[in-house]
Amino acid sequence: MATATMSTSSFQPLSLPADKYRGAVVEDLQLPPAFSISSNEAISRAIAMAYERDFSHIPVLDRNRRPLGYVDVAKLKEQWESQKANPDDKVSQYMTKFKRTSTEPYITITPLSPLSELEEFLKTNIFALVTDQNRKFVLAVATSQDLESFVSRRGL
């Protein structure tokens, strides 16, 4: 009776890509609830609310609560202080609009999206809107700093 032997030097274990987040999802970041503003909001109110909540970017929604774009609070404040913007001007005049084209599809980030997908998205975007699966509600805003904080808290 012959027995088969395997040389340990020729054994190659199947290598899978390592998930540095160990299967964690966006929900695990424990993000604060989203703060967003209407496109008709005055920039003075937007700046005040952003500083109260320590937000650097604010999602801008239309009257149906659909995301239109965002406001960079630091840039907006700079324009206001240099008197290039009036405190009563509408946010819509200073927002950066989201691109929605067939060549740049909308990527949905939900609470159940893997952190590896969020990381990939944040390589080309300054933040991600976390929405429900149907994109009806903005639930949170995630940044690369949120990922870094998660990694340092978990010791990953």
DRENDO-1510 file (C-alpha; in Angstrom, 1 decimal, always signed):
<recs>
REC; n; res; u; v; w
REC; 1; MET; +0.0; +0.0; +0.0 .
REC; 2; ALA; +1.5; +3.3; -1.1 .
REC; 3; THR; +0.9; +6.5; +0.8 .
REC; 4; ALA; +1.1; +9.9; -0.7 .
REC; 5; THR; +3.3; +12.5; +1.0 .
REC; 6; MET; +3.4; +16.2; +0.4 .
REC; 7; SER; +6.6; +18.1; +0.8 .
REC; 8; THR; +6.0; +21.2; +3.0 .
REC; 9; SER; +8.4; +23.2; +0.8 .
REC; 10; SER; +6.1; +22.8; -2.2 .
REC; 11; PHE; +2.8; +23.6; -0.3 .
REC; 12; GLN; +1.4; +27.0; -1.3 .
REC; 13; PRO; -1.5; +28.1; +0.9 .
REC; 14; LEU; -4.3; +29.9; -0.9 .
REC; 15; SER; -3.7; +33.6; -0.3 .
REC; 16; LEU; -6.8; +35.8; -0.1 .
REC; 17; PRO; -6.5; +39.6; +0.0 .
REC; 18; ALA; -6.4; +40.7; +3.6 .
REC; 19; ASP; -9.2; +42.9; +4.8 .
REC; 20; LYS; -7.5; +45.4; +7.0 .
REC; 21; TYR; -10.9; +46.4; +8.5 .
REC; 22; ARG; -11.7; +42.8; +9.5 .
REC; 23; GLY; -15.1; +42.9; +7.9 .
REC; 24; ALA; -16.2; +46.2; +9.5 .
REC; 25; VAL; -18.9; +48.2; +7.8 .
REC; 26; VAL; -19.7; +52.0; +7.7 .
REC; 27; GLU; -22.1; +51.5; +10.6 .
REC; 28; ASP; -19.1; +50.5; +12.8 .
REC; 29; LEU; -17.6; +54.0; +12.4 .
REC; 30; GLN; -20.3; +55.3; +14.8 .
REC; 31; LEU; -20.8; +58.5; +12.8 .
REC; 32; PRO; -22.9; +61.3; +14.2 .
REC; 33; PRO; -26.2; +61.9; +12.5 .
REC; 34; ALA; -26.1; +63.9; +9.3 .
REC; 35; PHE; -26.5; +67.6; +9.3 .
REC; 36; SER; -27.6; +69.1; +6.0 .
REC; 37; ILE; -29.1; +72.3; +4.8 .
REC; 38; SER; -31.6; +73.5; +2.2 .
REC; 39; SER; -30.3; +75.1; -0.9 .
REC; 40; ASN; -32.3; +78.2; +0.1 .
REC; 41; GLU; -30.5; +78.7; +3.4 .
REC; 42; ALA; -28.6; +81.9; +4.1 .
REC; 43; ILE; -24.8; +81.4; +4.2 .
REC; 44; SER; -24.6; +83.1; +7.6 .
REC; 45; ARG; -26.9; +80.5; +9.1 .
REC; 46; ALA; -25.0; +77.7; +7.3 .
REC; 47; ILE; -21.7; +78.8; +8.7 .
REC; 48; ALA; -23.0; +79.2; +12.2 .
REC; 49; MET; -24.6; +75.7; +12.2 .
REC; 50; ALA; -21.5; +74.1; +10.8 .
REC; 51; TYR; -19.3; +75.6; +13.5 .
REC; 52; GLU; -21.8; +74.5; +16.2 .
REC; 53; ARG; -21.5; +71.0; +15.0 .
REC; 54; ASP; -17.8; +71.1; +13.9 .
REC; 55; PHE; -18.5; +70.2; +10.3 .
REC; 56; SER; -16.2; +71.2; +7.5 .
REC; 57; HIS; -18.5; +70.2; +4.7 .
REC; 58; ILE; -22.3; +70.4; +4.6 .
REC; 59; PRO; -24.5; +68.5; +2.3 .
REC; 60; VAL; -27.0; +70.7; +0.4 .
REC; 61; LEU; -30.5; +69.3; -0.3 .
REC; 62; ASP; -33.3; +70.3; -2.5 .
REC; 63; ARG; -36.9; +70.8; -1.2 .
REC; 64; ASN; -37.5; +67.0; -1.7 .
REC; 65; ARG; -34.4; +66.3; +0.5 .
REC; 66; ARG; -32.4; +65.0; -2.5 .
REC; 67; PRO; -28.7; +65.8; -2.3 .
REC; 68; LEU; -27.7; +68.5; -4.8 .
REC; 69; GLY; -24.1; +69.2; -3.7 .
REC; 70; TYR; -22.1; +70.5; -0.7 .
REC; 71; VAL; -20.7; +73.6; +0.9 .
REC; 72; ASP; -17.1; +73.8; +1.9 .
REC; 73; VAL; -17.4; +75.8; +5.1 .
REC; 74; ALA; -13.9; +77.1; +5.3 .
REC; 75; LYS; -14.1; +78.5; +1.7 .
REC; 76; LEU; -17.5; +79.9; +2.4 .
REC; 77; LYS; -16.3; +81.7; +5.5 .
REC; 78; GLU; -13.3; +83.0; +3.6 .
REC; 79; GLN; -15.6; +84.5; +0.9 .
REC; 80; TRP; -17.8; +86.0; +3.6 .
REC; 81; GLU; -14.9; +87.6; +5.5 .
REC; 82; SER; -13.4; +89.0; +2.3 .
REC; 83; GLN; -16.8; +90.5; +1.5 .
REC; 84; LYS; -17.2; +88.5; -1.7 .
REC; 85; ALA; -20.3; +87.0; -0.2 .
REC; 86; ASN; -23.2; +88.6; +1.5 .
REC; 87; PRO; -24.4; +86.9; +4.8 .
REC; 88; ASP; -28.0; +86.7; +3.3 .
REC; 89; ASP; -26.9; +85.1; +0.0 .
REC; 90; LYS; -28.3; +81.6; -0.6 .
REC; 91; VAL; -26.1; +78.6; -0.1 .
REC; 92; SER; -27.0; +77.4; -3.6 .
REC; 93; GLN; -24.8; +80.2; -5.0 .
REC; 94; TYR; -21.7; +78.8; -3.3 .
REC; 95; MET; -22.2; +75.1; -3.3 .
REC; 96; THR; -20.3; +72.5; -5.3 .
REC; 97; LYS; -22.8; +70.5; -7.3 .
REC; 98; PHE; -22.5; +66.7; -7.3 .
REC; 99; LYS; -21.8; +65.3; -10.8 .
REC; 100; ARG; -24.5; +62.9; -12.0 .
REC; 101; THR; -23.6; +61.5; -15.4 .
REC; 102; SER; -23.6; +58.2; -17.1 .
REC; 103; THR; -19.8; +58.3; -17.1 .
REC; 104; GLU; -19.6; +59.1; -13.4 .
REC; 105; PRO; -22.3; +56.9; -11.8 .
REC; 106; TYR; -23.6; +57.7; -8.3 .
REC; 107; ILE; -22.0; +55.3; -5.8 .
REC; 108; THR; -24.2; +54.4; -2.9 .
REC; 109; ILE; -22.6; +54.2; +0.5 .
REC; 110; THR; -24.9; +52.8; +3.1 .
REC; 111; PRO; -24.4; +51.8; +6.8 .
REC; 112; LEU; -23.8; +48.2; +5.6 .
REC; 113; SER; -21.1; +49.1; +3.0 .
REC; 114; PRO; -17.8; +47.5; +3.8 .
REC; 115; LEU; -15.1; +50.0; +5.0 .
REC; 116; SER; -12.8; +48.8; +2.2 .
REC; 117; GLU; -15.4; +50.2; -0.3 .
REC; 118; LEU; -15.6; +53.5; +1.7 .
REC; 119; GLU; -11.8; +53.7; +1.6 .
REC; 120; GLU; -11.8; +53.2; -2.1 .
REC; 121; PHE; -14.5; +55.9; -2.6 .
REC; 122; LEU; -12.6; +58.4; -0.4 .
REC; 123; LYS; -9.4; +58.0; -2.6 .
REC; 124; THR; -11.1; +60.3; -5.1 .
REC; 125; ASN; -13.7; +62.2; -2.9 .
REC; 126; ILE; -13.3; +64.3; +0.2 .
REC; 127; PHE; -16.2; +62.8; +1.9 .
REC; 128; ALA; -19.1; +60.3; +1.4 .
REC; 129; LEU; -22.7; +60.8; +2.1 .
REC; 130; VAL; -24.0; +57.7; +3.9 .
REC; 131; THR; -27.6; +57.1; +2.7 .
REC; 132; ASP; -30.3; +54.4; +3.0 .
REC; 133; GLN; -30.2; +51.8; +0.3 .
REC; 134; ASN; -32.9; +53.8; -1.7 .
REC; 135; ARG; -30.9; +57.1; -1.4 .
REC; 136; LYS; -33.9; +58.8; +0.2 .
REC; 137; PHE; -32.2; +59.9; +3.4 .
REC; 138; VAL; -28.8; +61.3; +4.2 .
REC; 139; LEU; -27.9; +59.5; +7.4 .
REC; 140; ALA; -24.3; +60.6; +8.0 .
REC; 141; VAL; -21.1; +62.1; +6.4 .
REC; 142; ALA; -18.0; +59.9; +6.4 .
REC; 143; THR; -14.4; +61.2; +5.8 .
REC; 144; SER; -11.0; +59.6; +5.6 .
REC; 145; GLN; -10.4; +61.0; +9.1 .
REC; 146; ASP; -13.3; +58.9; +10.3 .
REC; 147; LEU; -11.5; +55.8; +8.9 .
REC; 148; GLU; -8.2; +56.8; +10.5 .
REC; 149; SER; -9.9; +57.3; +13.8 .
REC; 150; PHE; -11.6; +53.9; +13.5 .
REC; 151; VAL; -8.3; +52.2; +12.8 .
REC; 152; SER; -6.5; +53.8; +15.7 .
REC; 153; ARG; -9.4; +53.0; +18.1 .
REC; 154; ARG; -9.3; +49.4; +17.1 .
REC; 155; GLY; -5.6; +49.1; +16.9 .
REC; 156; LEU; -5.7; +47.7; +13.3 .
</recs>
